[in-house]
């Protein structure tokens, strides 16, 4: 994510090039008043929120983070599910 912050005047002047960025903030008198997020960034955030609402996913994520999750190679999965 970008750490770019622009004044409202800068943002107005550079908008065509700024929208190519992943994200940026707009400030007025030194105070951040708004944010721009690209379509891809917003979709990724929404997908993450949807995953976090899934109890099975959160259990699997916690198991993975703690090192308790079992991992498989693609070959092992092919063997297991092709039978």
C-alpha positions, 0 to 999 in steps of 0.5 A, spaced: 500 500 500 502 506 498 504 511 503 503 517 498 499 523 501 497 529 496 494 536 498 487 537 495 490 542 490 496 537 488 490 531 487 486 535 483 492 537 478 495 530 478 488 526 478 489 522 471 496 520 473 494 518 481 489 514 479 494 509 476 497 508 483 494 503 488 492 508 493 493 515 496 491 519 501 488 527 500 489 532 505 486 539 507 490 543 511 495 538 513 489 533 515 487 527 511 480 527 509 480 522 504 483 516 501 483 513 494 483 505 493 484 502 486 479 497 484 484 491 485 486 494 492 478 494 494 476 487 491 482 484 495 480 487 501 473 485 500 475 478 499 479 478 505 473 480 509 469 475 506 474 470 508 475 472 515 467 471 516 468 464 514 469 460 521 472 454 517 477 459 514 479 462 521 480 456 524 485 453 518 488 460 518 490 460 526 492 452 525 497 454 519 500 460 523 501 456 529 504 451 525 499 445 527 496 445 520 498 439 515 501 441 508 501 437 502 504 437 496 500 437 489 502 430 488 500 428 494 493 431 493 492 428 486 494 421 489 489 422 495 483 425 490 484 421 484 482 414 487 
